[in-house]
Amino acid sequence: MLTLTIILQAVASAAIAKMGAGLGAGIAAIGAGMGIGKIGSSAVEAIARQPEAVGDIRSNMIVAAALIEGVAFFAIVVCLLILFV
């Protein structure tokens, strides 16, 4: 009876870990999309206010979007590692 309880707990925790990994990957992707969208909208607004600063705004936007994308990619990889390991 004790071994059956241990096996059931291991299976249940693995299922919960897989569900958590899936939710974490989804939240990371949604958060990255919202963040990059906010950066894009703010950059367009800033360019509309100061068209002469388009080069600086664009380069800063690309750097910030790349950082957000890197963090999101790292979060998705960690979730996939939890899922398959």
C-alpha atoms as one frame of an Amber mdcrd trajectory, in Angstrom:
protein
   0.000   0.000   0.000   2.846   2.383   0.793   4.530   1.829  -2.577   1.252
   2.520  -4.387   0.944   5.835  -2.536   4.507   6.790  -3.481   3.915   5.898
  -7.142   0.666   7.904  -7.238   2.374  10.922  -5.696   5.189  10.743  -8.251
   2.756  10.517 -11.160   0.605  13.351  -9.812   3.578  15.656  -9.252   4.875
  14.922 -12.761   1.487  15.807 -14.236   1.343  19.021 -12.237   4.904  19.888
 -13.323   3.973  19.385 -16.974   0.879  21.522 -16.589   2.921  24.216 -14.865
   5.560  24.102 -17.597   2.921  24.559 -20.273   1.334  27.468 -18.429   4.731
  29.048 -17.826   5.677  28.850 -21.506   2.357  30.393 -22.491   2.647  33.210
 -19.978   6.221  33.920 -21.123   5.136  34.159 -24.753   2.144  36.373 -23.943
   4.255  38.643 -21.730   6.926  39.010 -24.398   4.328  39.848 -27.022   2.761
  42.487 -24.812   6.151  43.971 -23.939   7.350  44.197 -27.523   3.985  45.664
 -28.556   4.296  48.322 -25.874   7.826  49.147 -27.031   6.666  49.447 -30.622
   3.737  51.706 -29.794   5.875  53.933 -27.588   8.543  54.180 -30.281   6.009
  55.183 -32.925   4.612  57.808 -30.568   8.087  59.140 -29.802   8.971  59.297
 -33.502   5.753  61.213 -34.160   6.729  63.749 -31.516  10.378  64.096 -32.597
  10.943  62.919 -36.164  14.575  64.074 -36.127  15.431  61.485 -33.435  14.229
  58.493 -35.474  17.658  56.812 -35.580  18.223  56.889 -31.823  14.675  55.800
 -31.046  14.829  52.925 -33.531  18.145  51.609 -32.196  16.954  51.791 -28.592
  13.719  50.047 -29.568  15.599  47.202 -31.263  17.884  46.702 -28.259  14.964
  46.653 -25.808  12.948  44.259 -27.992  15.952  41.937 -28.288  16.374  41.879
 -24.510  12.699  41.049 -23.984  12.848  38.351 -26.640  15.947  36.848 -25.014
  14.280  36.666 -21.612  11.156  35.114 -23.115  13.220  32.558 -25.011  15.088
  31.673 -21.808  11.780  31.227 -19.942  10.376  28.970 -22.662  13.548  26.847
 -22.685  13.350  26.437 -18.912   9.693  25.388 -19.208  10.572  22.871 -21.911
  13.358  21.474 -19.747  10.883  20.993 -16.921   8.490  19.361 -19.347  10.918
  16.831 -20.803  13.392  16.214 -17.968
